[in-house]
Structures are given as structure tokens and as C-alpha cells.
Amino acid sequence: MPIKIPSDLPAYDVLTREGVMVMSEDQAARQDIRPLHIGLLNLMPKKIQTENQFARLIGATPLQIDLSLIRMSEHQTRNTAARHMESFYRPFAEIRESGVNFDGLVITGAPIEHLSFDAVTYWDELCEVFEWTQTHVHSTFGVCWGGMAMINYFHGVKKHMLTEKAFGCFRHRNLVPSSPYLRGFSDDCIVPVSRWTEVRQDEVDAVPSLTTLLGSDEVGPCLIEDPRHRALYIFNHLEYDSDTLKQEYDRDIADGIPAKLPRDYYPDDDPSRAPKNRWRSHAHLLYGNWINQIYQSTPFDMNAIGT
């Protein structure tokens, strides 16, 4: 079954052209089943691009998904039209006051790695989000900086600055093939990476309740399961489009910023050639497995979520 999103949201046309099953609110209302309610707390500056990336993966399952877009209450974005934000996003404060529960919540990354967590202008509210997930969300997926922020908040695991940006496509090992989140995964896989910080494996290992599912000898842990808080943390970017790393590289070059060629990304390391997407299938597997695990375990009565 398809993902339900407003027919005037840009992702509706984008995903329809790609063959992803989407449905309007009128179509969804005619189905006599309970959809899974998934929230996307979007902290990225390019909101529409990020919406498309996650809606593409979440909507590729055979289940009906009701996707809600959420923003921080006071933080104002400068990169997305105010009309788009007003039309499609609800501030977290409104979500919290409504008492609504979610089967799943994705918390995206944000380009603020150089800041300490408590220097982020919306850090206090984000901590409220983390606490709120424990009583109102069945499963939370923290992505990149969002994942680092969550694992730091709940377990004190630090983020460390790298001497140079981890940038490109890196091979990762499947460390727990029996995990339901890695169902269908190869023994290793390619994952796009773009970050100036890292979480260190020895500090993750010091927390007995955490399990690293995907990891790299070169760029460290990638995917971590935290059953105690019903959460997954991923520090890299399986959701990226084929050209997302190219956009970052081209932007840095245009801005005169010394930029390293993204590793193992362009054919023959030639930036004039179109990059090949070698992670798409594992991206769909991971997010499809996450949605399936939610479907298998979430209460039918949404009021029972978190109890």
C-alpha cells in the first residue's frame, strides 16, 4: 500500500513520476485499515529535498503510511519558502500539545556539527523531543547529527571532531546478520558518508544496551540499535539521492572552499562523469525493515503507544 501525503506537497509529484505508490487523503479515507503514523522532524535546511528522500524510502513498503512533517517551534528556516512551511509543517509544540502519538519518528541531521550540542539554538526543545518520544513514539530513527544528538542525550556517547571530512562512499560490514533491521542485507554494503564528526566504537561498546549493526574500519560505527529507548541511530546517509554528494562537492568548489573529491563516488574519480548509485537497494531494505518492525510490534490502539 502507498504513502499518504498531501497531493500539493512537492514530493507527491516527484514520487508519482518515480513509480512510488502515493495516495491522496481522499483515497486513504476509503481504506478500512489503520495506517502507520510516521513523523519526520526535518532539521535540514533544504526541507523539500529531505522530504523527498525520506518519503521515497518510507513509502516503498506495502503498508499505508500517514506522513507528518514536523519542525522545531521557534527555529525559522532561511532555505525553504515560508508558504511551504506554513502549508505542510506543524511545530513540535503544537504536536506535543495535541497529545498525538506516532508509530515512528525520523529525526534528520543538521549542518551544525561544529557546534557543541548545548550551543545549538533549539537544543532545549530537541531534548524535550527526545523525552517525548519515550511516551508518544513507538520507534525513533535518528539520522546523522540527529542520531549523534540522541545517543549523546540518552547515553552520554560523545561526538568527536575529525581532522578532515569523511566524505564519499565507504564499504560497511554487516555485523549482526540476524538483526531484523538487516534482513536481506549483503555481508557488506556501500553507504554514503558526509560528516566532520564521528562516534567512536569503543565508547559505544562501553554502553551494554547498544548494539552496532553496521560498521566500517575506516569511518567507524554506522547503524546502532538502542532497544531500551526503542531507537535506531544511523550516522551516514543511505537516504541520499545519486547526486547529493555531487551537490555538496560542487557547492564547496563554487564557494572557493578547499574540497576533497568524494571517495569512491565518481567513475574513475572523474567529477565530469555522472556518479553511480550503489546504495539504493540497501536503503530500501533498511527503511522497509524498520517500517515492517514497527508494523509487527506497534499497538493497534495508538493511545497505548509508549505505555
C-alpha positions in Angstrom: 0.0 0.0 0.0 1.2 3.6 -0.6 2.2 6.5 1.5 -0.4 9.2 2.2 0.8 12.7 1.7 -1.0 15.9 0.6 -1.4 16.0 -3.2 0.0 19.5 -3.3 3.2 18.6 -1.4 6.1 18.6 -4.0 7.0 15.0 -3.0 3.7 13.8 -4.3 4.5 14.6 -8.0 8.2 13.6 -7.6 7.3 10.1 -6.2 4.5 9.6 -8.6 6.8 10.2 -11.5 9.3 7.7 -10.0 6.6 5.0 -9.7 6.4 5.1 -5.9 2.8 4.4 -4.8 1.3 7.5 -3.2 -2.3 8.3 -2.4 -4.3 11.4 -1.7 -6.2 11.9 1.6 -9.5 11.1 -0.2 -8.2 7.8 -1.4 -6.8 6.9 2.1 -10.1 7.7 3.7 -11.8 4.9 1.7 -9.5 2.2 3.1 -10.8 0.5 6.2 -7.4 -0.1 7.9 -5.3 1.8 10.4 -2.3 3.4 8.6 1.1 3.7 10.3 1.6 7.3 11.5 5.2 8.3 10.8 6.6 11.7 11.7 9.6 13.4 10.0 11.3 16.0 12.2 13.2 17.8 9.5 16.2 19.7 10.7 17.9 20.1 7.3 18.0 23.5 5.6 16.8 22.1 2.2 13.5 20.8 3.5 11.9 19.7 0.2 14.9 17.6 -0.9 15.0 15.9 2.5 11.2 15.3 2.4 11.5 13.6 -0.9 14.4 11.4 0.2 12.7 10.0 3.2 9.2 9.8 1.7 10.7 7.8 -1.1 12.0 5.1 1.3 9.2 5.1 3.8 6.6 5.0 1.0 8.1 2.0 -0.8 6.5 -0.6 1.6 3.2 -2.5 1.1 1.7 -0.6 4.1 -0.3 2.6 4.2 1.8 5.3 5.7 0.5 8.6 7.0 3.4 11.0 6.9 3.5 14.1 9.1 6.1 16.9 8.7 7.4 18.5 11.9 9.7 21.5 12.6 11.2 23.0 15.7 8.8 25.5 17.1 11.0 28.7 17.2 13.7 28.0 14.6 13.0 29.7 11.3 14.5 28.2 8.1 16.0 30.5 5.5 16.3 27.9 2.8 12.6 26.9 2.3 9.7 29.2 1.4 7.6 30.3 4.3 4.5 29.3 2.4 5.7 25.7 2.1 6.5 25.6 5.8 3.1 27.0 6.8 1.2 24.7 4.5 2.9 21.4 5.4 4.7 21.6 8.7 3.5 21.6 12.3 5.7 23.0 15.1 6.7 20.4 17.7 5.0 22.5 20.4 1.7 22.0 18.6 2.3 18.3 18.2 3.1 17.9 21.9 0.0 19.9 23.0 -2.3 17.9 20.7 -1.4 14.6 22.6 -0.9 12.8 19.3 1.1 9.6 19.2 3.3 8.2 16.4 4.2 4.7 15.3 7.6 6.0 14.0 9.6 9.2 14.0 12.6 10.1 11.9 14.8 12.9 13.3 17.1 14.1 10.5 20.6 15.5 10.6 21.5 19.2 10.6 24.6 21.0 9.3 25.7 22.2 12.7 28.4 19.6 13.6 30.9 22.2 14.6 28.7 23.4 17.5 28.6 21.7 20.9 25.1 20.3 21.5 24.2 22.9 24.1 25.2 25.7 21.8 22.5 24.8 19.3 19.7 27.4 19.5 17.0 24.7 19.7 18.8 22.2 21.9 16.5 22.6 24.8 13.4 21.9 22.7 15.1 19.0 21.0 15.8 17.4 24.4 12.1 17.8 25.0 11.5 15.9 21.8 13.8 13.1 22.9 11.9 12.8 26.2 8.5 13.0 24.4 9.5 10.0 22.1 9.6 7.8 25.2 5.9 8.2 25.8 4.5 9.1 22.4 6.5 7.3 19.8 6.8 3.6 19.3 10.2 3.7 17.3 12.5 6.6 16.6 15.2 6.8 13.9 17.9 9.4 14.5 19.9 10.2 11.3 23.4 11.6 11.2 23.6 14.6 13.6 20.1 13.7 14.8 21.4 10.2 15.7 24.5 11.6 17.4 22.4 14.0 19.4 20.1 11.2 20.6 22.8 8.8 21.6 24.6 11.6 23.4 21.4 12.6 25.2 20.4 9.1 26.3 23.8 7.5 26.9 26.4 10.3 27.0 28.2 9.0 23.9 30.2 11.9 22.6 30.7 13.2 19.1 34.3 13.9 18.2 35.6 16.3 15.5 37.6 14.7 12.7 40.8 16.2 11.3 39.3 16.0 7.8 35.8 15.5 6.5 34.6 11.9 6.0 33.2 12.3 2.5 32.3 9.8 -0.1 31.2 6.2 -0.4 32.5 3.7 2.2 32.1 0.0 2.5 30.5 -1.1 5.7 30.3 -4.6 7.3 27.1 -6.3 8.3 27.9 -7.0 11.9 24.6 -8.7 13.0 23.1 -10.5 10.0 20.4 -11.9 12.3 19.0 -8.5 13.0 15.5 -7.9 11.6 16.7 -4.5 10.6 19.3 -6.0 8.3 17.0 -8.6 6.7 18.1 -9.1 3.1 21.4 -7.2 3.6 24.6 -8.4 2.0 27.7 -9.2 4.1 28.9 -5.7 3.3 27.4 -2.7 1.6 28.3 0.8 0.3 27.0 3.8 2.3 27.4 7.5 1.5 29.2 9.5 4.2 29.4 13.2 4.7 30.3 14.5 8.1 33.0 16.3 10.1 32.4 14.3 13.3 32.4 10.7 14.5 31.1 8.5 17.2 33.8 6.1 18.4 33.2 2.3 18.6 34.9 1.8 22.0 32.6 4.4 23.6 29.6 2.7 22.1 30.8 -0.7 23.3 31.0 0.8 26.8 27.2 1.0 26.9 26.0 -2.6 27.2 22.5 -1.9 25.9 23.7 -0.6 22.5 24.4 -2.9 19.5 26.3 -1.8 16.4 24.6 -3.3 13.4 26.7 -1.7 10.5 30.3 -0.5 10.9 33.3 0.5 8.9 37.0 0.1 9.7 37.6 3.5 8.1 34.7 5.7 9.3 33.5 3.8 12.4 30.0 2.7 13.5 27.2 3.5 11.1 24.0 1.9 12.4 23.3 1.3 16.1 20.3 -0.3 17.8 19.1 1.0 21.2 16.2 -1.2 22.3 16.0 0.4 25.7 14.8 3.6 24.0 13.1 1.9 21.0 15.5 3.7 18.7 17.9 3.3 15.8 20.8 5.7 15.2 22.4 5.9 11.7 25.4 8.3 11.3 25.6 8.1 7.5 23.3 8.7 4.6 21.6 5.7 2.9 18.7 8.1 2.1 20.9 10.3 -0.2 20.0 10.7 -3.9 22.5 9.7 -6.5 23.8 13.3 -6.9 23.6 14.6 -3.3 27.4 14.2 -2.7 28.0 15.9 -6.0 25.8 18.8 -5.0 27.9 19.2 -1.8 31.2 19.0 -3.7 30.1 21.4 -6.4 28.8 23.9 -3.8 32.1 23.8 -2.0 34.1 24.3 -5.2 31.8 27.2 -6.2 32.2 28.8 -2.8 36.0 28.6 -3.0 36.2 26.1 -0.2 39.0 23.6 -0.5 37.1 20.4 -1.2 38.3 16.8 -1.3 36.9 14.7 -4.1 34.2 12.4 -2.6 35.9 9.0 -2.2 34.9 6.1 -4.5 32.0 8.1 -5.9 32.7 9.3 -9.4 33.6 6.6 -12.0 37.4 6.7 -12.2 37.4 9.6 -9.8 36.3 11.9 -12.7 33.9 14.6 -11.5 32.8 15.2 -15.1 31.1 11.8 -15.2 27.8 11.0 -13.6 28.1 9.2 -10.2 26.6 5.7 -9.9 24.1 4.9 -7.1 25.4 1.7 -5.4 23.4 2.0 -2.1 19.8 2.4 -3.3 18.8 -1.3 -2.7 20.2 -1.3 0.9 18.5 2.0 1.6 15.1 0.5 0.7 15.9 -2.7 2.7 16.8 -0.8 5.8 13.8 1.6 5.9 11.5 -1.1 4.7 12.7 -3.4 7.5 12.2 -0.6 10.0 8.6 0.0 8.9 7.9 -3.7 9.0 9.2 -4.0 12.5 7.0 -1.1 13.6 4.0 -2.8 11.9 4.7 -6.1 13.7 5.1 -4.6 17.1 3.2 -1.3 17.4 -0.2 -1.3 19.4 -3.3 -1.2 17.2 -4.7 1.3 19.7 -2.4 4.3 19.2 -3.3 5.5 22.7 -1.3 2.5 24.0 1.9 3.7 22.4 4.6 4.4 25.0 2.7 2.7 27.9 
